[in-house]
Amino acid sequence: MSEHCCHPPKGKPDFLLWGSLVAITLLYLHQWMFPQATIMPAWYENLTRAIFDLVNTMWWGVTLGIIMLSVLTRIPREFVMSVLGAKGGFGGLFRATAAGLLLDLCSHGILMVGAKLYERGASIGQVVAFLVASPWNSFSLTLILIALIGLPWTLAFILLSMVIALLAGFLFDLLVSSNILPENTNKTDLPDDFRFWTEAKKQLANTSWNVSLFYGMFRDGLKESRMVLRWIFFGIVLAGLVRAFFSPETCGTYFGPTLAGLGLTVLIATIMEVCSEGSTPIAADLLTRANAPGNGFAFLMTGVSTDYTEIMVLKETTGSLKLALFLPLLTVPQVLLVAWLLNQVA
């Protein structure tokens, strides 16, 4: 996996961002200006219509996500780490899961934060819970998912992913306490007298609320959102292509709520190296077009659990390949079970 999976090399154009944006713009404008055109091939008409519908559905979530990211850029990381806590147990795992929900980063960008948390004393269970809960549960992607599949399914996905994150974290800590996996020998570097609410009040009191502050927040939010937007745009293009070449009947045949459809979904999620932002529209299509909510859930979760980059970063961070390989070993069976159950009740 290239080190530039989420960011292009410095000094070089971001072809993924601008290429996807140009394609979306041209296809959207074509559908908007010539909605009844029939001189183009059927697949092209399906593609323009799909892009048009996806953009009209997702734009408000993307916009609100950028605004929220602008706010999050002003929250010091120490506050997130203080919420995470250094103590183990269910409370520590729950705080780690909750902290993962606060960070608006892609599945690869979140790895840097997870590695830093481990270096600063978090248990491996907390780090795993943080990583599993984080990638697509960010605020902006949650808004987009609500727009695509509705609030009830989005809440179900979030709650189920949190359950998997908590259980995976608990199992990792249990294996560490049983001396099957190595424990974290690092110590947290947060000051012992650090108090979240005290520091938060101090930060708010020292903040100058003026136009310059809000302009800086918007500028930083827009800058930071480029990493997210490049994959969202790419995901829209991919979802548009899927809609163009695969009818709902075809999606239902190959990616329907069957064991074969679930298996094929997991296989593609494992092979396809796409950040969580790009996978969200595809996962939504698996629910709405293939009528397979479990497959959509599995597509989001399995991409994280089986990601080669995530496994290797865990190995480098902890110094244990055995520990890193336990990530898919402990999480994938849970994802498959939950996905199968979701397909049965849908």
Secondary structure, 3 states (H helix, E strand, C coil): CCCCCCCCCCCCCCHHHHHHHHHHHHHHHHHHHCCCCCCCCHHHHHHHHHHHHHHHHHHHHHHHHHHHHHHHCCCCHHHHHHHHCCCCHHHHHHHHHHHHHHCCCCCCHHHHHHHHHHHCCCCHHHHHHHHHHCCCCCHHHHHHHHHHHCHHHHHHHHHHHHHHHHHHHHHHHHHHHCCCCCCCCCCCCCCCCCCHHHHHHHHHHCCCCCHHHHHHHHHHHHHHHHHHHHHHHHHHHHHHHHHHHCCHHHHHHHHCCCHHHHHHHHHHHHHCCCCHHHHHHHHHHHHHCCCCHHHHHHHHHHHHHCCHHHHHHHHHHHCCHHHHHHHHHHHHHHHHHHHHHHHHHC
